[in-house]
Amino acid sequence: MLEIRNLEVVYHNVVLVLKGISLTVPERGVACVLGPNGAGKTTLLRALTGLLPIHDGRITKGSATLGGARLDGRRADDIVRLGVGQVMEGRRILADLTVEENLRAGAIAAPRAALAERLDRAFVRFPLLATRRRQPAGYLSGGEQQMLAISRALMSGPRLLLLDEPSLGLAPLVVADIAALIREINASGVAILLVEQNAAVALDLAQFGYVLENGKVVLDGPSEALKKDRDIQEFYLGTGGGAERKSFRDVKLYRRRKRWLS
């Protein structure tokens, strides 16, 4: 479904943020990207959705394709029409518009004939949104706003859904609800690229994972294998007591030096 090859991104013609990223998301699959703040995760999503120019960024090398069609170099609305939907970090709902108006905004690039059916589908999936369809979206709780943001992204009928930190700022019970929703969306046939700092949630949802640090993929593999990796456990799952080291790469170098000295 999605194939990224040797992608490089520069901001302000000076700052190299992505340094040769390669990853894939199979059709109907879920892949996750883990990494600390500043690793380049959000930049990766901007590169896929045509939003880099807004931030004075540009792709300087590599390619990104969806089902064989190039994404790089296209306008954001064209990328939506190709089948890419996105839920941004922080939800970014339109607080002064009603719930229904937010959903209609998500369908702006969709065929007009599909609007009524997709609205009905959203309200069936989220009965609570149906009861509040005429209310300003800003009055929703954090979890309800996240559900609205996901529903809005689905209004375009995407083949690939990009999720940027969907668990951010949410209570554990709400995070479990969002995880169940992501599984349901994937089961309906939508491929998902999940960017998430909550590694436990991400690796449970995804079949394959990538660890991004300082603009590079430093580790990748099947999710079940990553869960068992000592370094992932120590740095991302908090089960190894490695808080004194500053980065995942430091963990790798530490273990390598330890092997050399033994």
Buried (B, 14 or more C-beta within 10 A) or exposed (E): BBBBBEBBBBBEEEEBBBBBBBBBBEEBBBBBBBBBEEBBBBBBBBBBBBBBEEEEBBBEBBBBBBEEEEBBEBEBEBBBBBBBBBBBBEBEBBEEBBBBBBBBEBBEBBEEEBBEEBBEBBBEBBEBBBEBBEEBBEEBEEBBBBBBBBBBBBBBBBBBBBBBBBBBEBEEEBBEBBBEBBBEBBEEEBBBBBBBBBBBBBBEBBBBBBBBBBBBBBBBBEBEBBBEBEBBBBBBBEEBEBEEBEBBBBBBEBEEEEEEEE
